[in-house]
Amino acid sequence: MHDLLSQGAYVSILDRSEPPKDLLALPTVKFFKTDITLIDNISAAVNGTVQWTSETKAALGGVINCAGVGVASKIIDARNQSHSLELWDFALAVNLTGTFNLTRLVLEHLIKVEPEPGTDGERGVVIFVASAAAVRICPSTCKTHLTSGQFEGQPGQTAYAATKGALVSMTLPMARDLSRHAIRVATIAPGVFDSSMTVNFPAKTRRSLENDGIIYPKRFGQPHEFARTVRFIIDCAYINGETIRLSGAGRLPGKL
């Protein structure tokens, strides 16, 4: 957020929680209270953002999909009960369907903006946020079932890994769909980052990840490193249809 603002970008924030007041005071920031699981909320926020671009004369440039929840449940739990369908539906609604709905509604407007000057004539970029826990399907040409292209979903992450793996799988076909509109699509697959999702990790879990799961630097990723990756994708027009892993060469262990 701050990285984009420092580059002169206008940023429309769609979230359930209001951002800090110092951000809201900036003329280059607009906030729309949004529940990503509610299509009416998303539609109103997108339309409001488009209206804001008309007022500021700042062109719509794309969408960064950061909404996500980290749910955890084994397919059969310690009481021999199966995975909650409600929890499964919630994970899909936020991580996958919410991302899909926000993107498709933004694209209705993004395809109509004036192309940027230059030979590429780009209109914008879509960025998804997957995870190192995503699962990638080995293509039919693979001669083995286990490849370095797979990511590491952990025990209890069936629903979470499914949603994040779906985002990875959407990246290339969506980039191909949007090529005629000069819109790029890329995905970031972070490892373990300091965030509201990891702040409550037990000390033992954190030590296990830092000592056994992360190669170098032996620490959790920092928000500014994620932000710089977002800016790299925005700035580099040749990144398209790709998933960029951001993990300090880490590989999540099968058990913490």
C-alpha positions as CSV (number, residue, x, y, z in Angstrom):
1,M,0.0,0.0,0.0
2,H,2.5,2.6,1.1
3,D,4.9,1.5,-1.6
4,L,2.3,2.1,-4.3
5,L,1.3,5.4,-2.8
6,S,5.0,6.5,-2.7
7,Q,5.0,6.0,-6.5
8,G,2.1,8.4,-6.9
9,A,-0.6,5.7,-7.3
10,Y,-4.2,6.2,-6.4
11,V,-5.4,3.3,-4.3
12,S,-8.9,2.1,-3.7
13,I,-9.2,-0.1,-0.6
14,L,-11.9,-2.7,-0.3
15,D,-12.0,-4.2,3.1
16,R,-14.3,-5.1,6.1
17,S,-12.1,-3.1,8.4
18,E,-11.4,0.6,8.0
19,P,-7.8,1.5,7.4
20,P,-5.8,3.9,9.7
21,K,-7.0,7.5,9.7
22,D,-3.7,8.8,8.3
23,L,-4.3,6.8,5.1
24,L,-7.9,7.9,4.8
25,A,-6.8,11.5,5.0
26,L,-4.8,11.1,1.8
27,P,-6.4,12.4,-1.4
28,T,-5.0,9.4,-3.2
29,V,-6.8,6.9,-1.0
30,K,-10.4,5.8,-1.1
31,F,-12.0,3.3,1.2
32,F,-15.1,1.1,0.5
33,K,-16.3,-1.1,3.3
34,T,-16.7,-4.4,1.6
35,D,-17.5,-8.0,2.5
36,I,-15.8,-10.0,-0.3
37,T,-18.4,-12.7,0.1
38,L,-21.3,-10.4,-0.9
39,I,-21.6,-9.6,-4.6
40,D,-23.7,-6.4,-3.9
41,N,-20.9,-5.1,-1.7
42,I,-18.3,-5.9,-4.4
43,S,-20.3,-4.4,-7.2
44,A,-20.9,-1.1,-5.2
45,A,-17.2,-0.8,-4.4
46,V,-16.1,-1.4,-8.0
47,N,-18.6,1.1,-9.3
48,G,-17.6,3.6,-6.6
49,T,-14.0,3.2,-7.6
50,V,-14.7,3.8,-11.2
51,Q,-16.6,6.9,-10.3
52,W,-13.6,8.0,-8.3
53,T,-11.3,7.6,-11.3
54,S,-13.6,10.0,-13.2
55,E,-13.3,12.5,-10.5
56,T,-9.5,12.3,-10.1
57,K,-8.7,11.7,-13.8
58,A,-6.5,8.8,-12.6
59,A,-6.9,5.8,-14.9
60,L,-8.1,2.5,-13.6
61,G,-5.0,0.3,-13.6
62,G,-5.9,-3.1,-12.3
63,V,-6.8,-5.1,-9.2
64,I,-4.7,-6.6,-6.4
65,N,-6.6,-9.5,-4.8
66,C,-5.4,-9.7,-1.2
67,A,-8.5,-10.9,0.7
68,G,-8.0,-14.3,2.3
69,V,-8.7,-16.4,5.3
70,G,-6.5,-19.2,6.7
71,V,-8.8,-22.0,7.8
72,A,-7.6,-25.3,9.3
73,S,-9.3,-28.6,9.6
74,K,-8.3,-32.2,8.8
75,I,-10.5,-34.1,6.4
76,I,-11.2,-36.5,9.3
77,D,-10.5,-34.9,12.7
78,A,-9.4,-36.4,16.0
79,R,-13.0,-37.3,16.8
80,N,-13.3,-39.1,13.5
81,Q,-15.7,-36.4,12.2
82,S,-15.4,-35.3,8.6
83,H,-14.4,-31.8,7.5
84,S,-17.1,-29.2,8.1
85,L,-18.9,-28.2,4.9
86,E,-19.6,-24.8,6.3
87,L,-15.8,-24.2,6.8
88,W,-15.1,-25.4,3.3
89,D,-17.8,-23.1,1.8
90,F,-16.4,-20.2,3.8
91,A,-12.8,-20.7,2.6
92,L,-14.0,-20.9,-1.0
93,A,-16.3,-17.9,-0.7
94,V,-13.5,-15.6,0.6
95,N,-10.3,-17.0,-1.0
96,L,-11.6,-18.1,-4.4
97,T,-15.1,-16.9,-5.3
98,G,-14.5,-13.4,-3.8
99,T,-11.4,-13.0,-5.8
100,F,-13.1,-14.2,-9.0
101,N,-16.1,-11.9,-8.5
102,L,-13.9,-8.8,-7.7
103,T,-11.7,-9.5,-10.7
104,R,-14.5,-10.1,-13.2
105,L,-16.3,-7.0,-12.2
106,V,-13.2,-4.8,-12.4
107,L,-12.4,-6.2,-15.8
108,E,-15.7,-5.0,-17.2
109,H,-14.3,-1.5,-16.8
110,L,-10.6,-2.2,-17.2
111,I,-11.1,-3.4,-20.8
112,K,-12.5,0.0,-21.7
113,V,-9.7,2.2,-20.5
114,E,-7.3,3.9,-22.9
115,P,-4.2,1.8,-23.6
116,E,-0.9,3.1,-22.2
117,P,1.3,4.8,-24.7
118,G,4.0,2.6,-26.3
119,T,4.2,-0.5,-28.4
120,D,2.6,-2.8,-25.8
121,G,-0.5,-0.6,-25.3
122,E,-1.1,-2.2,-21.9
123,R,-4.4,-1.5,-20.1
124,G,-3.6,-3.0,-16.7
125,V,-2.8,-6.0,-14.5
126,V,-4.6,-8.5,-12.3
127,I,-2.7,-9.8,-9.3
128,F,-3.8,-12.9,-7.3
129,V,-2.3,-13.9,-4.0
130,A,-2.0,-17.7,-3.7
131,S,0.3,-19.4,-1.1
132,A,3.2,-21.8,-0.8
133,A,0.5,-24.1,0.5
134,A,-1.1,-24.1,-3.0
135,V,-1.3,-27.4,-4.9
136,R,-0.3,-27.4,-8.5
137,I,-1.4,-30.3,-10.8
138,C,1.4,-32.0,-12.5
139,P,0.9,-31.7,-16.3
140,S,0.1,-34.8,-18.3
141,T,3.6,-34.7,-19.9
142,C,5.3,-35.3,-16.5
143,K,6.9,-38.7,-16.2
144,T,6.7,-38.7,-12.4
145,H,3.9,-37.7,-9.9
146,L,6.2,-35.7,-7.6
147,T,7.8,-32.6,-9.2
148,S,9.4,-29.5,-7.9
149,G,6.5,-27.5,-9.3
150,Q,4.2,-28.7,-6.5
151,F,3.6,-26.6,-3.4
152,E,3.3,-27.8,0.1
153,G,-0.1,-27.9,1.7
154,Q,0.2,-29.0,5.3
155,P,-2.1,-31.3,7.4
156,G,-5.3,-29.5,8.0
157,Q,-5.0,-27.3,4.9
158,T,-7.2,-29.2,2.5
159,A,-9.7,-26.4,2.0
160,Y,-7.0,-23.6,2.2
161,A,-4.7,-25.3,-0.3
162,A,-7.6,-26.0,-2.6
163,T,-8.5,-22.4,-2.8
164,K,-5.0,-21.2,-3.3
165,G,-4.2,-23.9,-5.8
166,A,-7.2,-22.8,-7.8
167,L,-5.9,-19.3,-8.0
168,V,-2.6,-20.6,-9.4
169,S,-4.6,-22.7,-11.9
170,M,-6.6,-19.6,-13.0
171,T,-3.6,-17.5,-13.8
172,L,-2.5,-18.7,-17.2
173,P,-5.9,-19.3,-18.8
174,M,-7.1,-15.9,-17.6
175,A,-3.9,-14.3,-19.0
176,R,-4.7,-15.9,-22.3
177,D,-8.3,-14.8,-22.2
178,L,-7.2,-11.2,-21.6
179,S,-4.4,-11.0,-24.1
180,R,-6.6,-9.4,-26.7
181,H,-7.4,-6.6,-24.2
182,A,-3.7,-6.1,-23.3
183,I,-4.3,-7.0,-19.7
184,R,-1.8,-9.1,-17.8
185,V,-2.4,-11.6,-15.0
186,A,0.2,-12.8,-12.4
187,T,0.1,-14.5,-9.0
188,I,2.3,-14.2,-6.0
189,A,2.7,-17.4,-3.8
190,P,4.1,-16.2,-0.5
191,G,5.7,-18.5,2.1
192,V,5.4,-17.5,5.7
193,F,5.0,-13.8,6.2
194,D,4.5,-11.6,9.2
195,S,0.8,-10.8,8.9
196,S,-2.4,-10.7,10.9
197,M,-2.8,-14.4,9.8
198,T,0.5,-15.5,11.4
199,V,0.8,-13.1,14.4
200,N,-0.9,-15.7,16.6
201,F,1.3,-18.6,15.7
202,P,2.6,-20.4,18.8
203,A,6.3,-19.7,19.5
204,K,7.1,-23.4,18.8
205,T,5.5,-23.3,15.4
206,R,7.3,-20.1,14.5
207,R,10.7,-21.6,15.5
208,S,10.0,-24.8,13.6
209,L,9.2,-22.8,10.4
210,E,12.2,-20.5,10.8
211,N,14.7,-23.3,11.6
212,D,13.4,-26.1,9.4
213,G,11.3,-24.6,6.7
214,I,13.0,-21.5,5.6
215,I,16.4,-21.6,3.9
216,Y,17.6,-18.0,3.7
217,P,16.9,-15.4,5.1
218,K,15.9,-17.5,8.2
219,R,12.9,-15.3,9.1
220,F,9.3,-14.6,8.1
221,G,8.8,-12.5,5.1
222,Q,8.1,-8.8,5.7
223,P,5.2,-6.7,4.2
224,H,7.6,-4.4,2.3
225,E,9.1,-7.4,0.5
226,F,5.6,-8.4,-0.6
227,A,4.9,-4.8,-1.7
228,R,8.1,-4.7,-3.7
229,T,7.1,-7.9,-5.5
230,V,3.7,-6.3,-6.4
231,R,5.4,-3.2,-7.8
232,F,7.8,-5.4,-9.8
233,I,4.9,-7.2,-11.4
234,I,3.2,-3.9,-12.2
235,D,6.4,-2.4,-13.6
236,C,7.6,-5.3,-15.7
237,A,5.3,-5.8,-18.7
238,Y,6.8,-9.2,-19.6
239,I,5.5,-10.8,-16.4
240,N,2.3,-12.5,-17.5
241,G,0.6,-15.8,-16.8
242,E,3.2,-16.6,-14.1
243,T,3.1,-17.5,-10.4
244,I,6.0,-16.0,-8.5
245,R,7.0,-17.9,-5.3
246,L,8.1,-15.6,-2.5
247,S,9.5,-17.8,0.3
248,G,13.2,-17.4,1.0
249,A,13.7,-20.8,-0.7
250,G,11.5,-22.2,2.1
251,R,9.5,-25.4,1.8
252,L,6.8,-26.0,4.3
253,P,7.4,-29.3,6.3
254,G,4.8,-32.0,6.4
255,K,4.4,-31.6,10.1
256,L,5.3,-28.7,12.4
